[in-house]
Amino acid sequence: MRRKCPECGGEKFDQGTDHMPIRPMNKKFSMKALQKIYTFCLGCGEIVSTKVENPTKLNN
């Protein structure tokens, strides 16, 4: 099944990140910081998915 953008109906996507890593809420000074991965439509820029890279690292 092909993904379609809910905003414009586009079918071309790419992924990117930003400079704000995710850190565990209960450990403000934790060295475990994970990048967010955004999947966005190349047609209109709508972000269709956000996920955390390597979420199992937060369990340790």
N, C-alpha and C positions, 0 to 999 in steps of 0.2 A: 504494500500500500504506500503510495506516495504522499508525502506531507504537503499540505497546502496552507499558505498564510491565511489566518482568519481575517486579516485586515484588507488585503488586496487580491488574494487568490494566487499569489506568486508561488512558484515551486522551486526556486533557487535560494539556497541558504548557505551561510558560512558560520563559523564559530569564532569567538573572541573572548577576551577577559578584560578586567580593569585592574586598577592598582590598589584595590581594597580587599585584602584577603579575609576569609572567614576565620574566626577564632572561637573556641568554646566559650559559652556565656559564663560558665562557672569558673573559668580560669582566665581572667583578664590579661595576665602576663605570660600566657602559655607561648612556647616557641612553636607550637603546632599551628601553623596558619595554612589554610587551603585556598586555592584559587577557585573563583567562580567561573564557570564556563557558560557563556551565553550563546544560544543559537538564534540567529536573526535572519530575517528576510532580506535578500539583496535588492528586492524591488522597492520596498517602502521603509525598511529599517525596523519593523515590528519585531520585538523579542518574543519568540515563540517557546523558548525553553531556557531555564536556568538550572544548573546543577553544580554540585561541588566535586572537585577533582579529588579522588582517593578518599572518600568519606570514612573508610575503615581506620584511617590514621587517628581519628578523634576518639576511638574506643580504647586506645592504649594509655 
